[in-house]
Amino acid sequence: MGFKICTIGELLVEFLAKKKHQRFDQAGEFIGPFPSGAPAIFADQVAKLGFPVIFFSCVGKDTFGKMCVTRLKKDGVIIDGITSHSKANTGSAFVSYKESNERDFIFNIPNSACGLLSFNLINENLLKDCTHLHIIGSSLYSFRAIDAVRKALNIIKQKGGTISFDPNLRKEMFNIQEMEQSFGYIIEYTDIFLLSESEISYFAYNNHETEQETAINLLQKGIKHIVVKCGNKGANYYGYDEKNKIKIMHIDGFKTQSIDPTGAGNCFAATFVSLMLAGFSIEKALQYANASSALAVSQKGPMEGTSTLIELEQFISNSKAN
């Protein structure tokens, strides 16, 4: 196998509004708690595929924290990097759905146990055999968390390891100044850049740039692989071929009924990154990533749609038959 992935960030519980267009300023019913947090979903999906992954995070010494850690351990995530704190409670998120997969969130991350994630909690011994770090923008929620990510990034890069970055932009987080400032630093070290269709313009030089122009500019900064996630339409890939010429391709997605879109992008990223590191071709890694995303949206709960390699193979096979 020859690789081990590390990811860092928020581990929390999520509550889902029972009805569409449910408002946060009026009484309403929610279902949950579900284990959640973008890097936690990523780690869970990597582990379900059978690859080694260690996750660094903080939870409270409460029932929510115990539930989250138990779930990750059951699915095969290495949980030695998760610290339990008695000073703060486990983080939380409340989600309300609009039409066309649009969502509103209320996050309690910086003031929860997640907010205590820091440089000192990244144990170098646990990173000894890690060869890849996956960074998610939503995990850069404080100077402390950014310092923790930078420490891991420096350790893994110094050993010749690779970095993937998913900005995972949320409108609720745009007022976190530290997050935006850290993006430029991380992009300098990024090998695999994974964005959604709506995020690509955020990294454009100007408003008139096409997706392709932005992607090519990013490749020229030193990024080796760029993937634009397009939901059930599939994914666009920008990179280099064997002759060092720019390679562009589109891989179609799979249509499934979308029950809960939360976590789909993290499942996609986990599948693409781990299969690429395992030696799969880019085309095949993208095909499996699209399948992973399709299965993720078909289950209620952010981590409930993670899939094994056999489940992905069966899903792809059944989709071709139909």
Phi and psi in degrees as GROMACS dihedral restraints (atoms count N, CA, C in turn):
[ dihedral_restraints ]
;  ai    aj    ak    al  type     phi  dphi    fc
    3     4     5     6     1    77.6    20    10
    4     5     6     7     1    10.7    20    10
    6     7     8     9     1  -146.2    20    10
    7     8     9    10     1   156.8    20    10
    9    10    11    12     1  -142.6    20    10
   10    11    12    13     1   131.2    20    10
   12    13    14    15     1   -99.8    20    10
   13    14    15    16     1   144.2    20    10
   15    16    17    18     1  -122.8    20    10
   16    17    18    19     1   143.5    20    10
   18    19    20    21     1  -142.4    20    10
   19    20    21    22     1   159.3    20    10
   21    22    23    24     1  -140.6    20    10
   22    23    24    25     1   141.5    20    10
   24    25    26    27     1   146.2    20    10
   25    26    27    28     1  -148.6    20    10
   27    28    29    30     1   -78.8    20    10
   28    29    30    31     1   135.1    20    10
   30    31    32    33     1  -125.9    20    10
   31    32    33    34     1   120.4    20    10
   33    34    35    36     1  -150.5    20    10
   34    35    36    37     1   176.0    20    10
   36    37    38    39     1  -105.6    20    10
   37    38    39    40     1   146.5    20    10
   39    40    41    42     1  -123.3    20    10
   40    41    42    43     1   139.3    20    10
   42    43    44    45     1  -118.1    20    10
   43    44    45    46     1   130.3    20    10
   45    46    47    48     1  -105.2    20    10
   46    47    48    49     1   132.1    20    10
   48    49    50    51     1   -61.8    20    10
   49    50    51    52     1   137.8    20    10
   51    52    53    54     1   -73.0    20    10
   52    53    54    55     1   -33.2    20    10
   54    55    56    57     1  -114.3    20    10
   55    56    57    58     1   151.3    20    10
   57    58    59    60     1   -66.7    20    10
   58    59    60    61     1   149.4    20    10
   60    61    62    63     1    61.6    20    10
   61    62    63    64     1    20.7    20    10
   63    64    65    66     1   -68.8    20    10
   64    65    66    67     1   132.1    20    10
   66    67    68    69     1   -91.5    20    10
   67    68    69    70     1   151.6    20    10
   69    70    71    72     1   -83.0    20    10
   70    71    72    73     1   -15.6    20    10
   72    73    74    75     1   -99.0    20    10
   73    74    75    76     1    14.8    20    10
   75    76    77    78     1  -135.2    20    10
   76    77    78    79     1   150.9    20    10
   78    79    80    81     1   -62.1    20    10
   79    80    81    82     1   137.0    20    10
   81    82    83    84     1  -161.8    20    10
   82    83    84    85     1   168.3    20    10
   84    85    86    87     1   -94.0    20    10
   85    86    87    88     1   142.9    20    10
   87    88    89    90     1  -126.9    20    10
   88    89    90    91     1   150.0    20    10
   90    91    92    93     1  -112.7    20    10
   91    92    93    94     1   151.6    20    10
   93    94    95    96     1   143.8    20    10
   94    95    96    97     1  -170.2    20    10
   96    97    98    99     1   -79.4    20    10
   97    98    99   100     1   144.2    20    10
   99   100   101   102     1  -113.0    20    10
  100   101   102   103     1   139.9    20    10
  102   103   104   105     1   -64.0    20    10
  103   104   105   106     1   137.8    20    10
  105   106   107   108     1  -155.4    20    10
  106   107   108   109     1  -168.1    20    10
  108   109   110   111     1   109.8    20    10
  109   110   111   112     1   123.4    20    10
  111   112   113   114     1   -51.2    20    10
  112   113   114   115     1   -49.8    20    10
  114   115   116   117     1   -69.2    20    10
  115   116   117   118     1   -27.5    20    10
  117   118   119   120     1   -67.4    20    10
  118   119   120   121     1   -41.5    20    10
  120   121   122   123     1   -64.6    20    10
  121   122   123   124     1   -43.6    20    10
  123   124   125   126     1   -56.4    20    10
  124   125   126   127     1   -50.7    20    10
  126   127   128   129     1   -61.7    20    10
  127   128   129   130     1   -41.9    20    10
  129   130   131   132     1   -61.5    20    10
  130   131   132   133     1   -42.1    20    10
  132   133   134   135     1   -67.3    20    10
  133   134   135   136     1   -41.0    20    10
  135   136   137   138     1   -59.3    20    10
  136   137   138   139     1   -46.9    20    10
  138   139   140   141     1   -63.6    20    10
  139   140   141   142     1   -40.1    20    10
  141   142   143   144     1   -62.1    20    10
  142   143   144   145     1   -29.9    20    10
  144   145   146   147     1   -76.1    20    10
  145   146   147   148     1    -9.4    20    10
  147   148   149   150     1    96.2    20    10
  148   149   150   151     1    15.4    20    10
  150   151   152   153     1  -106.1    20    10
  151   152   153   154     1   150.4    20    10
  153   154   155   156     1   -73.4    20    10
  154   155   156   157     1   131.1    20    10
  156   157   158   159     1  -146.0    20    10
  157   158   159   160     1   132.8    20    10
  159   160   161   162     1  -112.2    20    10
  160   161   162   163     1   140.6    20    10
  162   163   164   165     1  -123.5    20    10
  163   164   165   166     1   128.3    20    10
  165   166   167   168     1  -104.1    20    10
  166   167   168   169     1   126.9    20    10
  168   169   170   171     1  -163.3    20    10
  169   170   171   172     1  -179.3    20    10
  171   172   173   174     1  -134.0    20    10
  172   173   174   175     1   138.2    20    10
  174   175   176   177     1  -129.9    20    10
  175   176   177   178     1   166.2    20    10
  177   178   179   180     1   -82.0    20    10
  178   179   180   181     1   163.1    20    10
  180   181   182   183     1   -83.9    20    10
  181   182   183   184     1    64.7    20    10
  183   184   185   186     1  -135.8    20    10
  184   185   186   187     1   175.1    20    10
  186   187   188   189     1   -64.1    20    10
  187   188   189   190     1   -36.6    20    10
  189   190   191   192     1   -61.0    20    10
  190   191   192   193     1   -46.4    20    10
  192   193   194   195     1   -61.6    20    10
  193   194   195   196     1   -43.0    20    10
  195   196   197   198     1   -62.3    20    10
  196   197   198   199     1   -42.6    20    10
  198   199   200   201     1   -61.2    20    10
  199   200   201   202     1   -44.8    20    10
  201   202   203   204     1   -63.2    20    10
  202   203   204   205     1   -46.9    20    10
  204   205   206   207     1   -66.6    20    10
  205   206   207   208     1   -40.6    20    10
  207   208   209   210     1   -60.3    20    10
  208   209   210   211     1   -42.1    20    10
  210   211   212   213     1   -63.4    20    10
  211   212   213   214     1   -46.9    20    10
  213   214   215   216     1   -62.7    20    10
  214   215   216   217     1   -42.6    20    10
  216   217   218   219     1   -62.7    20    10
  217   218   219   220     1   -43.2    20    10
  219   220   221   222     1   -58.7    20    10
  220   221   222   223     1   -37.8    20    10
  222   223   224   225     1   -84.4    20    10
  223   224   225   226     1    -2.8    20    10
  225   226   227   228     1   104.7    20    10
  226   227   228   229     1     5.0    20    10
  228   229   230   231     1   -72.0    20    10
  229   230   231   232     1   139.4    20    10
  231   232   233   234     1   -77.9    20    10
  232   233   234   235     1   115.7    20    10
  234   235   236   237     1  -101.2    20    10
  235   236   237   238     1     8.9    20    10
  237   238   239   240     1   -60.5    20    10
  238   239   240   241     1   -21.3    20    10
  240   241   242   243     1   -89.4    20    10
  241   242   243   244     1     2.8    20    10
  243   244   245   246     1   -94.1    20    10
  244   245   246   247     1   123.7    20    10
  246   247   248   249     1  -102.6    20    10
  247   248   249   250     1   136.2    20    10
  249   250   251   252     1   -99.9    20    10
  250   251   252   253     1   129.3    20    10
  252   253   254   255     1  -112.7    20    10
  253   254   255   256     1   142.4    20    10
  255   256   257   258     1   -94.4    20    10
  256   257   258   259     1    -9.0    20    10
  258   259   260   261     1   -83.0    20    10
  259   260   261   262     1   -17.8    20    10
  261   262   263   264     1  -146.9    20    10
  262   263   264   265     1   156.2    20    10
  264   265   266   267     1   -86.9    20    10
  265   266   267   268     1   161.8    20    10
  267   268   269   270     1   -61.6    20    10
  268   269   270   271     1   141.7    20    10
  270   271   272   273     1   -63.6    20    10
  271   272   273   274     1   163.7    20    10
  273   274   275   276     1  -146.3    20    10
  274   275   276   277     1   159.4    20    10
  276   277   278   279     1  -142.1    20    10
  277   278   279   280     1   139.8    20    10
  279   280   281   282     1  -116.3    20    10
  280   281   282   283     1   133.3    20    10
  282   283   284   285     1  -124.0    20    10
  283   284   285   286     1   134.4    20    10
  285   286   287   288     1  -125.5    20    10
  286   287   288   289     1   135.9    20    10
  288   289   290   291     1   -99.3    20    10
  289   290   291   292     1   139.0    20    10
  291   292   293   294     1  -106.9    20    10
  292   293   294   295     1  -160.1    20    10
  294   295   296   297     1   -79.1    20    10
  295   296   297   298     1   168.0    20    10
  297   298   299   300     1    45.2    20    10
  298   299   300   301     1    48.0    20    10
  300   301   302   303     1    65.2    20    10
  301   302   303   304     1    11.6    20    10
  303   304   305   306     1   -79.5    20    10
  304   305   306   307     1   142.4    20    10
  306   307   308   309     1  -137.8    20    10
  307   308   309   310     1   152.6    20    10
  309   310   311   312     1  -112.4    20    10
  310   311   312   313     1   139.8    20    10
  312   313   314   315     1  -123.3    20    10
  313   314   315   316     1   148.7    20    10
  315   316   317   318     1  -121.1    20    10
  316   317   318   319     1   117.1    20    10
  318   319   320   321     1  -103.5    20    10
  319   320   321   322     1   140.5    20    10
  321   322   323   324     1  -120.1    20    10
  322   323   324   325     1    87.9    20    10
  324   325   326   327     1  -115.9    20    10
  325   326   327   328     1   -61.2    20    10
  327   328   329   330     1   -58.6    20    10
  328   329   330   331     1   -30.5    20    10
  330   331   332   333     1   -97.3    20    10
  331   332   333   334     1     9.7    20    10
  333   334   335   336     1  -104.1    20    10
  334   335   336   337     1  -170.0    20    10
  336   337   338   339     1   -58.3    20    10
  337   338   339   340     1   -34.0    20    10
  339   340   341   342     1   -54.9    20    10
  340   341   342   343     1   -34.9    20    10
  342   343   344   345     1   -66.2    20    10
  343   344   345   346     1   -13.5    20    10
  345   346   347   348     1   -92.1    20    10
  346   347   348   349     1    -1.3    20    10
  348   349   350   351     1   -63.7    20    10
  349   350   351   352     1   127.0    20    10
  351   352   353   354     1  -147.3    20    10
  352   353   354   355     1   172.8    20    10
  354   355   356   357     1   -47.0    20    10
  355   356   357   358     1   -46.7    20    10
  357   358   359   360     1   -67.4    20    10
  358   359   360   361     1   -20.4    20    10
  360   361   362   363     1   -87.1    20    10
  361   362   363   364     1    -3.5    20    10
  363   364   365   366     1   -90.5    20    10
  364   365   366   367     1    97.3    20    10
  366   367   368   369     1   -77.3    20    10
  367   368   369   370     1   116.5    20    10
  369   370   371   372     1   -60.1    20    10
  370   371   372   373     1   -33.6    20    10
  372   373   374   375     1   -62.3    20    10
  373   374   375   376     1   -34.3    20    10
  375   376   377   378     1   -74.1    20    10
  376   377   378   379     1   -17.9    20    10
  378   379   380   381     1   -94.8    20    10
  379   380   381   382     1    -2.2    20    10
  381   382   383   384     1   -50.6    20    10
  382   383   384   385     1   -45.2    20    10
  384   385   386   387     1  -105.4    20    10
  385   386   387   388     1    15.2    20    10
  387   388   389   390     1   -81.2    20    10
  388   389   390   391     1   134.9    20    10
  390   391   392   393     1  -115.2    20    10
  391   392   393   394     1    -8.1    20    10
  393   394   395   396     1  -146.6    20    10
  394   395   396   397     1   138.4    20    10
  396   397   398   399     1  -118.9    20    10
  397   398   399   400     1   130.0    20    10
  399   400   401   402     1  -106.8    20    10
  400   401   402   403     1   123.7    20    10
  402   403   404   405     1  -112.1    20    10
  403   404   405   406     1   136.3    20    10
  405   406   407   408     1  -120.6    20    10
  406   407   408   409     1   132.1    20    10
  408   409   410   411     1   -54.3    20    10
  409   410   411   412     1   -37.5    20    10
  411   412   413   414     1   -67.0    20    10
  412   413   414   415     1   -14.0    20    10
  414   415   416   417     1   -86.9    20    10
  415   416   417   418     1    -2.7    20    10
  417   418   419   420     1   -97.9    20    10
  418   419   420   421     1    52.5    20    10
  420   421   422   423     1   -90.4    20    10
  421   422   423   424     1    -2.5    20    10
  423   424   425   426     1  -159.4    20    10
  424   425   426   427     1   163.2    20    10
  426   427   428   429     1   -59.3    20    10
  427   428   429   430     1   -37.2    20    10
  429   430   431   432     1   -60.0    20    10
  430   431   432   433     1   -49.6    20    10
  432   433   434   435     1   -64.7    20    10
  433   434   435   436     1   -38.9    20    10
  435   436   437   438     1   -63.8    20    10
  436   437   438   439     1   -40.9    20    10
  438   439   440   441     1   -61.0    20    10
  439   440   441   442     1   -39.6    20    10
  441   442   443   444     1   -63.7    20    10
  442   443   444   445     1   -44.7    20    10
  444   445   446   447     1   -64.2    20    10
  445   446   447   448     1   -43.0    20    10
  447   448   449   450     1   -61.7    20    10
  448   449   450   451     1   -38.9    20    10
  450   451   452   453     1   -61.0    20    10
  451   452   453   454     1   -48.6    20    10
  453   454   455   456     1   -64.2    20    10
  454   455   456   457     1   -41.9    20    10
  456   457   458   459     1   -58.5    20    10
  457   458   459   460     1   -46.8    20    10
  459   460   461   462     1   -64.0    20    10
  460   461   462   463     1   -41.6    20    10
  462   463   464   465     1   -63.6    20    10
  463   464   465   466     1   -46.4    20    10
  465   466   467   468     1   -71.3    20    10
  466   467   468   469     1   -39.3    20    10
  468   469   470   471     1   -66.5    20    10
  469   470   471   472     1   -38.6    20    10
  471   472   473   474     1   -62.6    20    10
  472   473   474   475     1   -26.2    20    10
  474   475   476   477     1   -90.3    20    10
  475   476   477   478     1     5.1    20    10
  477   478   479   480     1    83.5    20    10
  478   479   480   481     1    16.9    20    10
  480   481   482   483     1   -78.3    20    10
  481   482   483   484     1   179.4    20    10
  483   484   485   486     1  -118.6    20    10
  484   485   486   487     1   160.0    20    10
  486   487   488   489     1  -127.8    20    10
  487   488   489   490     1   135.6    20    10
  489   490   491   492     1  -117.6    20    10
  490   491   492   493     1   148.5    20    10
  492   493   494   495     1  -136.9    20    10
  493   494   495   496     1   127.5    20    10
  495   496   497   498     1  -122.8    20    10
  496   497   498   499     1   110.1    20    10
  498   499   500   501     1   -61.6    20    10
  499   500   501   502     1   -30.7    20    10
  501   502   503   504     1    44.8    20    10
  502   503   504   505     1    50.4    20    10
  504   505   506   507     1   -66.2    20    10
  505   506   507   508     1   135.6    20    10
  507   508   509   510     1  -127.3    20    10
  508   509   510   511     1   133.5    20    10
  510   511   512   513     1   -59.6    20    10
  511   512   513   514     1   -28.0    20    10
  513   514   515   516     1   -68.4    20    10
  514   515   516   517     1   -12.8    20    10
  516   517   518   519     1  -110.6    20    10
  517   518   519   520     1     1.1    20    10
  519   520   521   522     1   -64.9    20    10
  520   521   522   523     1   -19.4    20    10
  522   523   524   525     1   -86.9    20    10
  523   524   525   526     1     3.4    20    10
  525   526   527   528     1   -89.4    20    10
  526   527   528   529     1    99.3    20    10
  528   529   530   531     1   -62.4    20    10
  529   530   531   532     1   -39.3    20    10
  531   532   533   534     1   -57.6    20    10
  532   533   534   535     1   -35.7    20    10
  534   535   536   537     1   -62.0    20    10
  535   536   537   538     1   -50.4    20    10
  537   538   539   540     1   -62.7    20    10
  538   539   540   541     1   -40.8    20    10
  540   541   542   543     1   -64.9    20    10
  541   542   543   544     1   -31.1    20    10
  543   544   545   546     1   -79.7    20    10
  544   545   546   547     1   -17.4    20    10
  546   547   548   549     1   -59.6    20    10
  547   548   549   550     1   -45.5    20    10
  549   550   551   552     1   -59.6    20    10
  550   551   552   553     1   -42.5    20    10
  552   553   554   555     1   -61.6    20    10
  553   554   555   556     1   -46.0    20    10
  555   556   557   558     1   -67.2    20    10
  556   557   558   559     1   -41.3    20    10
  558   559   560   561     1   -59.7    20    10
  559   560   561   562     1   -32.6    20    10
  561   562   563   564     1   -58.0    20    10
  562   563   564   565     1   -30.6    20    10
  564   565   566   567     1  -104.2    20    10
  565   566   567   568     1    -1.2    20    10
  567   568   569   570     1   -76.9    20    10
  568   569   570   571     1   133.0    20    10
  570   571   572   573     1   -98.6    20    10
  571   572   573   574     1   -40.1    20    10
  573   574   575   576     1  -122.7    20    10
  574   575   576   577     1   119.5    20    10
  576   577   578   579     1  -113.3    20    10
  577   578   579   580     1   121.1    20    10
  579   580   581   582     1  -117.2    20    10
  580   581   582   583     1   118.8    20    10
  582   583   584   585     1  -127.9    20    10
  583   584   585   586     1   159.8    20    10
  585   586   587   588     1   -91.4    20    10
  586   587   588   589     1   164.9    20    10
  588   589   590   591     1   -54.1    20    10
  589   590   591   592     1   -39.4    20    10
  591   592   593   594     1   -76.2    20    10
  592   593   594   595     1   -15.7    20    10
  594   595   596   597     1   -90.2    20    10
  595   596   597   598     1   -22.3    20    10
  597   598   599   600     1   -59.4    20    10
  598   599   600   601     1   -36.7    20    10
  600   601   602   603     1   -66.7    20    10
  601   602   603   604     1   -24.2    20    10
  603   604   605   606     1   -63.2    20    10
  604   605   606   607     1   -27.3    20    10
  606   607   608   609     1  -103.8    20    10
  607   608   609   610     1    10.1    20    10
  609   610   611   612     1   -79.7    20    10
  610   611   612   613     1   153.4    20    10
  612   613   614   615     1   -70.7    20    10
  613   614   615   616     1   -36.2    20    10
  615   616   617   618     1  -148.7    20    10
  616   617   618   619     1   172.5    20    10
  618   619   620   621     1   -71.5    20    10
  619   620   621   622     1   -14.5    20    10
  621   622   623   624     1   -93.1    20    10
  622   623   624   625     1    -5.2    20    10
  624   625   626   627     1   -70.0    20    10
  625   626   627   628     1   141.1    20    10
  627   628   629   630     1   -83.3    20    10
  628   629   630   631     1   166.9    20    10
  630   631   632   633     1   -55.6    20    10
  631   632   633   634     1   -45.1    20    10
  633   634   635   636     1   -62.0    20    10
  634   635   636   637     1   -43.3    20    10
  636   637   638   639     1   -63.3    20    10
  637   638   639   640     1   -42.9    20    10
  639   640   641   642     1   -62.9    20    10
  640   641   642   643     1   -45.0    20    10
  642   643   644   645     1   -61.5    20    10
  643   644   645   646     1   -43.5    20    10
  645   646   647   648     1   -65.0    20    10
  646   647   648   649     1   -39.7    20    10
  648   649   650   651     1   -60.9    20    10
  649   650   651   652     1   -39.5    20    10
  651   652   653   654     1   -68.7    20    10
  652   653   654   655     1   -38.2    20    10
  654   655   656   657     1   -60.7    20    10
  655   656   657   658     1   -38.6    20    10
  657   658   659   660     1   -69.6    20    10
  658   659   660   661     1   -14.6    20    10
  660   661   662   663     1   -81.7    20    10
  661   662   663   664     1    -8.1    20    10
  663   664   665   666     1   116.8    20    10
  664   665   666   667     1    -5.0    20    10
  666   667   668   669     1   -70.2    20    10
  667   668   669   670     1   139.3    20    10
  669   670   671   672     1   -93.1    20    10
  670   671   672   673     1   -34.4    20    10
  672   673   674   675     1  -136.2    20    10
  673   674   675   676     1   129.9    20    10
  675   676   677   678     1  -124.2    20    10
  676   677   678   679     1   128.6    20    10
  678   679   680   681     1  -122.0    20    10
  679   680   681   682     1   127.9    20    10
  681   682   683   684     1  -106.4    20    10
  682   683   684   685     1   115.5    20    10
  684   685   686   687     1   -81.7    20    10
  685   686   687   688     1   126.9    20    10
  687   688   689   690     1  -118.5    20    10
  688   689   690   691     1    29.5    20    10
  690   691   692   693     1    62.5    20    10
  691   692   693   694     1  -137.8    20    10
  693   694   695   696     1   -73.4    20    10
  694   695   696   697     1    -4.9    20    10
  696   697   698   699     1   -78.6    20    10
  697   698   699   700     1   -16.9    20    10
  699   700   701   702     1   115.2    20    10
  700   701   702   703     1  -140.0    20    10
  702   703   704   705     1  -152.0    20    10
  703   704   705   706     1   147.4    20    10
  705   706   707   708     1  -106.4    20    10
  706   707   708   709     1   138.3    20    10
  708   709   710   711     1  -120.0    20    10
  709   710   711   712     1   137.9    20    10
  711   712   713   714     1  -130.7    20    10
  712   713   714   715     1   126.8    20    10
  714   715   716   717     1  -165.5    20    10
  715   716   717   718     1  -151.6    20    10
  717   718   719   720     1  -125.1    20    10
  718   719   720   721     1   146.2    20    10
  720   721   722   723     1   -90.6    20    10
  721   722   723   724     1  -173.0    20    10
  723   724   725   726     1   -62.7    20    10
  724   725   726   727     1   -26.2    20    10
  726   727   728   729     1   -93.4    20    10
  727   728   729   730     1    13.0    20    10
  729   730   731   732     1    65.8    20    10
  730   731   732   733     1    25.0    20    10
  732   733   734   735     1   -97.9    20    10
  733   734   735   736     1   150.8    20    10
  735   736   737   738     1   -65.9    20    10
  736   737   738   739     1   131.0    20    10
  738   739   740   741     1  -115.0    20    10
  739   740   741   742     1   128.0    20    10
  741   742   743   744     1  -125.7    20    10
  742   743   744   745     1   132.6    20    10
  744   745   746   747     1  -148.9    20    10
  745   746   747   748     1   158.4    20    10
  747   748   749   750     1  -123.3    20    10
  748   749   750   751     1   132.4    20    10
  750   751   752   753     1  -116.2    20    10
  751   752   753   754     1   123.0    20    10
  753   754   755   756     1   -63.4    20    10
  754   755   756   757     1   150.1    20    10
  756   757   758   759     1   -92.8    20    10
  757   758   759   760     1  -169.5    20    10
  759   760   761   762     1  -122.3    20    10
  760   761   762   763     1   137.3    20    10
  762   763   764   765     1   -92.0    20    10
  763   764   765   766     1   121.0    20    10
  765   766   767   768     1  -135.7    20    10
  766   767   768   769     1   163.5    20    10
  768   769   770   771     1   -72.1    20    10
  769   770   771   772     1   124.3    20    10
  771   772   773   774     1   -85.0    20    10
  772   773   774   775     1   110.5    20    10
  774   775   776   777     1   -96.5    20    10
  775   776   777   778     1   -39.5    20    10
  777   778   779   780     1  -153.0    20    10
  778   779   780   781     1   107.8    20    10
  780   781   782   783     1   -76.5    20    10
  781   782   783   784     1   -13.4    20    10
  783   784   785   786     1   -62.2    20    10
  784   785   786   787     1   130.2    20    10
  786   787   788   789     1    94.7    20    10
  787   788   789   790     1   -12.9    20    10
  789   790   791   792     1   -62.9    20    10
  790   791   792   793     1   -42.0    20    10
  792   793   794   795     1   -65.0    20    10
  793   794   795   796     1   -34.8    20    10
  795   796   797   798     1   -70.4    20    10
  796   797   798   799     1   -37.9    20    10
  798   799   800   801     1   -65.2    20    10
  799   800   801   802     1   -41.9    20    10
  801   802   803   804     1   -58.1    20    10
  802   803   804   805     1   -51.8    20    10
  804   805   806   807     1   -60.8    20    10
  805   806   807   808     1   -44.5    20    10
  807   808   809   810     1   -61.0    20    10
  808   809   810   811     1   -41.2    20    10
  810   811   812   813     1   -70.7    20    10
  811   812   813   814     1   -46.9    20    10
  813   814   815   816     1   -62.0    20    10
  814   815   816   817     1   -49.5    20    10
  816   817   818   819     1   -63.4    20    10
  817   818   819   820     1   -48.6    20    10
  819   820   821   822     1   -69.2    20    10
  820   821   822   823     1   -36.9    20    10
  822   823   824   825     1   -71.8    20    10
  823   824   825   826     1   -35.2    20    10
  825   826   827   828     1   -63.0    20    10
  826   827   828   829     1   -44.8    20    10
  828   829   830   831     1   -64.2    20    10
  829   830   831   832     1   -29.0    20    10
  831   832   833   834     1   -80.3    20    10
  832   833   834   835     1    -3.4    20    10
  834   835   836   837     1   100.2    20    10
  835   836   837   838     1     5.9    20    10
  837   838   839   840     1   -66.9    20    10
  838   839   840   841     1   152.3    20    10
  840   841   842   843     1   -67.6    20    10
  841   842   843   844     1   157.7    20    10
  843   844   845   846     1   -59.0    20    10
  844   845   846   847     1   -42.5    20    10
  846   847   848   849     1   -58.9    20    10
  847   848   849   850     1   -46.4    20    10
  849   850   851   852     1   -70.0    20    10
  850   851   852   853     1   -40.0    20    10
  852   853   854   855     1   -61.3    20    10
  853   854   855   856     1   -39.7    20    10
  855   856   857   858     1   -68.7    20    10
  856   857   858   859     1   -39.9    20    10
  858   859   860   861     1   -61.1    20    10
  859   860   861   862     1   -46.5    20    10
  861   862   863   864     1   -66.9    20    10
  862   863   864   865     1   -36.1    20    10
  864   865   866   867     1   -65.0    20    10
  865   866   867   868     1   -41.1    20    10
  867   868   869   870     1   -61.3    20    10
  868   869   870   871     1   -41.1    20    10
  870   871   872   873     1   -64.7    20    10
  871   872   873   874     1   -41.1    20    10
  873   874   875   876     1   -61.7    20    10
  874   875   876   877     1   -42.2    20    10
  876   877   878   879     1   -65.6    20    10
  877   878   879   880     1   -42.0    20    10
  879   880   881   882     1   -63.3    20    10
  880   881   882   883     1   -41.7    20    10
  882   883   884   885     1   -69.7    20    10
  883   884   885   886     1   -33.5    20    10
  885   886   887   888     1   -62.3    20    10
  886   887   888   889     1   -41.5    20    10
  888   889   890   891     1   -75.4    20    10
  889   890   891   892     1   -12.1    20    10
  891   892   893   894     1   -85.1    20    10
  892   893   894   895     1    -1.2    20    10
  894   895   896   897     1  -122.4    20    10
  895   896   897   898     1   145.1    20    10
  897   898   899   900     1   -82.7    20    10
  898   899   900   901     1   129.0    20    10
  900   901   902   903     1   111.7    20    10
  901   902   903   904     1   134.5    20    10
  903   904   905   906     1   -63.6    20    10
  904   905   906   907     1   -28.0    20    10
  906   907   908   909     1  -112.7    20    10
  907   908   909   910     1     3.0    20    10
  909   910   911   912     1   -78.9    20    10
  910   911   912   913     1   -14.9    20    10
  912   913   914   915     1  -102.2    20    10
  913   914   915   916     1    16.3    20    10
  915   916   917   918     1   -67.5    20    10
  916   917   918   919     1   148.6    20    10
  918   919   920   921     1  -130.0    20    10
  919   920   921   922     1   152.9    20    10
  921   922   923   924     1   -85.5    20    10
  922   923   924   925     1   166.6    20    10
  924   925   926   927     1   -61.8    20    10
  925   926   927   928     1   -38.8    20    10
  927   928   929   930     1   -65.1    20    10
  928   929   930   931     1   -41.5    20    10
  930   931   932   933     1   -63.3    20    10
  931   932   933   934     1   -38.6    20    10
  933   934   935   936     1   -66.1    20    10
  934   935   936   937     1   -43.3    20    10
  936   937   938   939     1   -61.5    20    10
  937   938   939   940     1   -42.3    20    10
  939   940   941   942     1   -65.1    20    10
  940   941   942   943     1   -42.7    20    10
  942   943   944   945     1   -62.7    20    10
  943   944   945   946     1   -44.6    20    10
  945   946   947   948     1   -63.6    20    10
  946   947   948   949     1   -43.8    20    10
  948   949   950   951     1   -61.9    20    10
  949   950   951   952     1   -44.3    20    10
  951   952   953   954     1   -66.5    20    10
  952   953   954   955     1   -37.8    20    10
  954   955   956   957     1   -65.8    20    10
  955   956   957   958     1   -37.9    20    10
  957   958   959   960     1   -67.6    20    10
  958   959   960   961     1   -38.5    20    10
  960   961   962   963     1   -65.3    20    10
  961   962   963   964     1   -32.4    20    10
